[in-house]
Amino acid sequence: QVQLVESGGGLVQAGGSLRLSCTASRTHFGINAMDWYRQAPGKQRELVAGITIGGSTDYADSVKGRFTISRDNAENTVYLQMNSLKPEDTAVYYCHALVASAIDRWGKGTLVTVSS
């Protein structure tokens, strides 16, 4: 069973930067899309950014131009570089992977807090 482990969350002032990492345990199955979601208190989980195995990316409008998703397929790792952070970016950030085109796996989440 593929497990995802996130790291890199923390407390940062508005305008600052953080880099999240998520590594998937080794698997015989291919890992297709890898994504970052976030959930703020009292809100639904939302897609922040996604990247396919081929490197195609997609971003929520709210983070375009500030966040960059990247991926190291050899290490089964996805990164989220977050710049120009805003208080409204405060949330628990979850890593998601689609395994063998059919199996959803989630990490436990990492908290990002942006102070004003």
C-alpha positions in Angstrom: 0.0 0.0 0.0 1.4 3.3 -1.0 2.0 5.8 1.8 2.5 9.5 1.5 4.6 11.5 3.9 4.5 15.3 3.8 6.9 17.8 5.3 7.7 21.4 5.2 4.8 23.1 6.9 5.1 25.7 9.5 4.5 29.3 10.6 5.6 32.2 8.3 4.8 35.8 8.0 2.8 37.2 5.1 5.0 37.7 2.1 7.2 34.8 3.1 7.9 31.4 1.5 7.6 27.8 2.3 8.4 24.6 0.4 6.3 21.5 1.0 7.5 18.0 0.1 5.6 14.8 -0.2 7.3 11.4 -0.8 5.4 8.3 -1.8 6.7 4.9 -0.6 8.0 2.7 -3.3 5.4 0.8 -5.3 5.3 -1.6 -8.2 2.4 0.4 -9.6 2.8 3.6 -11.4 1.9 6.9 -9.7 0.1 9.0 -12.1 -1.1 12.4 -10.9 0.2 13.9 -7.7 -1.5 16.9 -6.2 -1.7 19.3 -3.3 -5.0 20.1 -1.6 -5.7 22.3 1.3 -8.4 22.7 3.9 -8.9 25.8 5.9 -10.9 25.8 9.1 -14.6 25.6 8.3 -14.0 25.2 4.6 -14.1 22.3 2.2 -10.9 20.7 0.9 -9.8 22.3 -2.3 -7.3 21.5 -5.0 -4.3 23.8 -4.9 -2.0 22.4 -7.6 -1.5 19.2 -9.6 1.1 17.6 -11.8 0.9 14.6 -14.1 3.7 12.0 -14.5 4.5 13.8 -17.8 4.9 17.2 -16.0 1.7 18.9 -17.0 0.6 21.2 -14.2 -2.6 22.9 -13.1 -3.2 25.5 -10.4 -6.1 27.0 -8.5 -6.6 30.6 -9.6 -5.9 31.8 -6.1 -2.3 30.6 -6.2 -1.3 31.1 -9.8 1.9 33.1 -10.1 2.8 32.4 -6.4 2.9 28.6 -6.1 4.9 26.2 -8.2 4.4 22.4 -8.2 7.2 20.1 -9.3 8.0 16.5 -9.2 10.9 14.0 -9.1 9.5 10.8 -10.6 12.7 8.9 -9.7 12.1 9.7 -6.0 8.3 9.6 -6.1 8.4 13.1 -4.6 6.3 16.1 -5.3 7.1 19.6 -4.1 5.1 22.8 -3.7 7.0 26.0 -3.6 4.9 28.7 -2.0 5.9 32.3 -2.4 4.3 35.6 -1.5 2.2 33.8 1.1 -1.0 35.4 2.4 -3.0 34.8 5.6 -5.7 33.3 3.5 -3.3 30.5 2.5 -3.4 29.3 6.1 -4.7 25.7 6.0 -3.7 22.1 6.4 -2.1 21.0 3.1 -2.6 17.4 2.0 -0.7 15.5 -0.6 -2.7 13.2 -2.9 -1.5 10.6 -5.4 -3.4 8.6 -8.0 -1.8 5.1 -8.1 -2.3 2.8 -11.1 -4.8 5.2 -12.5 -7.4 4.1 -10.0 -6.3 4.2 -6.4 -6.4 7.4 -4.3 -3.9 7.8 -1.6 -3.7 10.7 0.8 -1.1 12.0 3.2 -1.9 13.0 6.8 -1.4 16.7 6.1 0.9 19.4 7.1 -0.2 22.7 8.7 0.8 26.0 7.1 0.1 29.1 9.1 0.6 32.6 7.6 0.5 35.5 10.0 -0.4 39.0 9.0 
